[in-house]
Amino acid sequence: MPRGRKKATSETLEQQINNLDVEIESYQQKIREAKDQKKELVEQKKKQDLEILYSTVKNSGKSMEEVLQLIKDLQKPVEPEAN
């Protein structure tokens, strides 16, 4: 049995491992890019939500202080009535 075949198989396995390492790095780069894109979209959505909120408050005819007070009042726990 020639030993040369075993060496070629070993090199092939080493090359396959290297190819997978390259592929893994490529996927990791794509993941980083997707995360960056998601972060940017989340920021855009936050900005859009704030613009809608501001516009709604402005169109309500109430001052910012009045709206804040309404929100604070809604957050207060309701005490049960004593009978």
C-alpha positions in Angstrom: 0.0 0.0 0.0 1.5 3.3 -0.9 1.6 5.9 1.8 1.3 8.8 -0.6 -2.5 8.5 -0.7 -2.8 9.0 3.0 -0.7 12.2 2.9 -2.9 13.6 0.0 -6.0 12.9 2.1 -4.5 14.7 5.1 -3.7 17.7 2.9 -7.2 17.6 1.5 -8.6 17.6 5.1 -6.4 20.5 6.0 -7.6 22.4 2.9 -11.2 21.6 3.8 -10.6 23.0 7.3 -9.0 26.1 5.9 -11.9 26.6 3.5 -14.4 26.3 6.3 -12.4 28.8 8.4 -12.7 31.2 5.4 -16.4 30.5 5.1 -17.0 31.0 8.8 -15.2 34.4 8.7 -17.3 35.4 5.7 -20.5 34.6 7.7 -19.2 36.4 10.7 -18.6 39.5 8.6 -22.1 39.2 7.2 -23.5 39.0 10.8 -21.6 42.1 11.8 -22.9 44.0 8.8 -26.5 42.8 9.5 -26.1 43.9 13.2 -24.9 47.3 12.1 -27.8 47.7 9.7 -30.2 46.6 12.4 -28.8 49.2 14.8 -29.2 51.9 12.2 -32.8 50.9 11.4 -33.6 50.8 15.2 -32.2 54.4 15.5 -34.3 55.5 12.5 -37.4 53.9 14.0 -36.8 55.6 17.3 -36.4 59.0 15.6 -39.6 58.4 13.6 -41.5 57.4 16.8 -40.3 60.6 18.5 -41.4 62.7 15.6 -44.9 61.1 15.6 -45.1 61.6 19.4 -44.1 65.2 19.2 -46.5 65.9 16.3 -49.3 64.3 18.2 -48.6 66.3 21.3 -48.4 69.5 19.2 -51.7 68.8 17.4 -53.5 68.0 20.7 -53.4 71.6 21.7 -51.9 70.7 25.1 -48.6 71.8 26.3 -45.8 69.4 26.9 -46.1 69.8 30.6 -49.8 69.0 30.5 -49.1 65.8 28.5 -46.4 64.8 30.9 -48.7 65.3 33.8 -51.4 63.2 32.1 -48.9 60.4 31.6 -47.7 60.7 35.3 -51.3 60.5 36.4 -51.9 57.4 34.4 -48.9 55.8 36.1 -50.2 56.3 39.6 -51.7 53.2 41.2 -55.4 53.3 41.6 -56.4 52.9 45.3 -59.4 50.7 45.9 -62.4 52.4 47.4 -63.1 51.6 51.0 -66.7 50.5 51.6 
